[in-house]
């Protein structure tokens, strides 16, 4: 009897290529804090540079700060190398809290959606082949989304792509749970299943790897998401399986592939 597979999928960088939309929303929100930034849209060169710094963004509100840094003339390399310190400096300078920025970022998206839902959806395309894969998974009711994105935005993008996932299977920013906490819950809900966690951020996977309570979770690092060549090298060094999009789309059809590259003992 084959073991049931439960997929726990990150959203941005695994399912949805949201980099352009995230950058534009970050810019729009930033213009409400810093009045020297022209509105309503960023120059294309800054959108292009934002895609390059997207790997350091964990939660959407950070795009406000990344866009401000790019506007200030910071290079892609310096942002990637020193984002935590630069982030703290901007928070102090702007007198904004993280909660303030989360609220502003969500409200800015809501305004865009109210004014032009079709445009907003176009800015959030799914990666090639993903919609078909998720529709197939929906028939088996064996997948969850584990993301730092606000859940209402995930639902809108899934609905626009005719993908049905009950809201109780979307664990987003609104739940106020870490990804590790969500994975622990999934282990409790599905004690006899193999849980595959598919993520494009290496720090998230390394934190899971260090948690002894999550040692039964299979970890997959996407090579099509928002990460760098150095991230992929570090993932391989930690024996985290790097998966390309073709292999991900084939999972389930190639059961034997799922038994390779077991996680190292702690």
N, C-alpha and C positions, 0 to 999 in steps of 0.2 A: 504493500500500500504506500503510495507516494505521500510525502509530508506536505501539508498545505503551506503555501508561501503567502505571507502577508507583506505587502510593500508599504513602506513608510517613505514617502517622497517629499523632498524639499520642493518648493514651488519655483521661485525665481532662480534661473540658472540651471534648472533640471527640467521643468515643464515649460516655463514661459521665458521668452527672451525679452525681458522688461527693461533692459538697460537704458534705452533712449527715453522711454516714458518716465522712469525713475529720475533720470537726470533733469528732464524738463520740469517735472513736479518739484524737484529740489530747488531748481532755479526760481520757479514762480514763488515758492514759499520764501526763499531767501530775499526776494525783492521786498517782502513785507517787513523784513528786519533791517536790512541795509538799504537806505534810500539812494545810495550812489550807484546801485546796480540797475541798468536799464531794463525795462520790462516791455512786453510780457515774455519774450522768448530769448533763450541764450543764443549767442553766435554758434554756427555749426561747428567751428573749430573746438569750442568748449564741450559740445556734446560728444565729439569724437574723442576728446581727451578724457571725458568722464567715463566712457566705456573702458578705457585703459585702467582707470583707478577703481572701477567697479568691484574688483576682487576684495578690496578692503572694507566694503560696505556690508555690514551684517544686518542692520535694520534700516528701513527706508528713511527715517529722519536724518540719518548720517549723510544722505545725499545733499541736504541743505548745506551742511558744513563743507562737504567736498566741493560743491559748486562755488561756494564763497572762496575757498582756497584757490581754485582754478582762476576765478575772476581776479584774485589778488596777484596772479602771476606765478604761483607756486608750480613747480614742474611735476610731471607725473611721477618721476622717480622719488622726489622728496616727499610727496604725499604717501606713496606706497611704503616708504621707509620709516616715516615718522608720524603716521596719522593719529595714533592715540594722544600724543602730546599736543599736536596741532589742534585736535578736536577739543581738548580741555581748554586750551588757550582761547579758542573762539567762543566757547561756552561762557567763559569769564568775561570776555570782551563784550559779548552781546547781552549779558545778563539774562540769558535764557536757560531754563532747566531742560533736561532731557524730556520730561513729560510735556513741557511747553512745545518742544519741537515735534514730538510725536503727534500731538493734537493739531498743530499747524499743518504738518505734512498730510495727515488724513483729511483735514478740512479742505486743503488745497486740491487734493484729488477729487473730493466730493463735488467741488465747484466745477472742475473740468468735466466730470461725468455728467452733471446736470446740464451743462451748456452744450456738450458735444460727446455723447456716449460713443457714437460710431468712431469718431477720431481717436478717442481714448483706447478703445478696443484694438484699433489698427496699430496703435503704438505698443501693444502687448501681444505680439504674435507667439504662438506655440512653436517650439522647435519642430523641425520636419519629422513626420511620422508619429509624433507624440499623441496627437488627438486620437488617432486610430487605436493606438496601444491602450490608452485610458478608457476608451469606449469598450474595448474587449475586457479590461479588468473590471469595469463596472458591472458586467454581466455576472462576474464571479463574486462580487462584493468582498474583495480581498485587498483593498488598498485604502490608505489614509494619506492626507497631506499634513506635513509637519513643517511649519514655516514661521518666520517672524513677520510675515505680511498680515495686515488686518484682514479678517475673514471675509468681510463683505466684498472686498476687491477680488479675492480669489473666486468667490461664487459668481461674480459678474463675468469674469473671464471664462470660467468653465461653462456657464450657461450660454455664452455667445458662441462657444465651440461645440454645443450640443453634447456636453459631457455631464452626466448625472452623478453627483456624489452627495449623499446626505450631509447636512450641516454638522451633525455630530461626528463626522469623520474628518472634519477640517479643524486642525489644531493650529490656530494662528495667534497673533499678538494679543487678541482679545482675551485669550484664556489665561494670560499671565503665568504661563508655565514654560520652563526651559525645555529644550528638545530632549535632554536626558530624562526629565520627568515624564514627558510624553512617552518615550520609549519604554520606560519602566511600567507605565500603565498598559501599554500594548502587550508587554510580556505577561502581565497578569490576565489580561483579557483573552490572550491566545497562547496558553501555556504549552500547547502541543504543536504549534506552528513554527516554521522558520521565518523569522522576521528579517527582511532585507531593507536596510536604511540607505537610501540613495541621496547623496548630498554633493554640492559643488564647493563647499568651504572646508578647507583642510583643518583649521582650528576646531571646528565643530566635531569633526571625526576624531581628532586626536583626544579631545576631551571625553568622548564616548569610549575610546580605546582604553583610557586610563581608569574607567569606572568598572570595578570588578563585578558589579551587579548587572552590567550590560554585556558581559563577555559572550553571551549567546547570540547577540545581534550581529548579523552579517553586514559588513560595511563596504560600500561601493562609492568610489570617488569619480565623478563624471569628468571626462576630458572635453566636454562641449560647454561647460558652464563658465562661471566667472572665477577663474583661478589662473595661476601663472605656471610657467614651465618649472620654476623652483618649487612651487607647491606640489606639482606632480612628481618631481624627483624626491621630495621629502616624503610624500605618501608611499612611494615605492620602497623607500628605505625603512618605513615603518610597517611594511608588508600589508598595506591597505590596497585592496584590489582597485585598479584603475579600469574603468569601463568606458568604452566608446558607445555612441548612440546606437549603432547597428546591433551590438551585443545586447544592449538594454531592450531594444525593440524585439529581439529574439528570445528573451528570457521567458521561460515557461515551455517554449518549444524545444529548448536544449537543456533538459534536466541535468545531464551529466556535468555541464559547465558550472552549475551551481555548487558543486562540491569541491571546486578547486580553491587553492590559496586560503586555507583556514587561518584565522587570526592567531597571532603568536600568543603563547602563554604569558601571563603577567608575572 
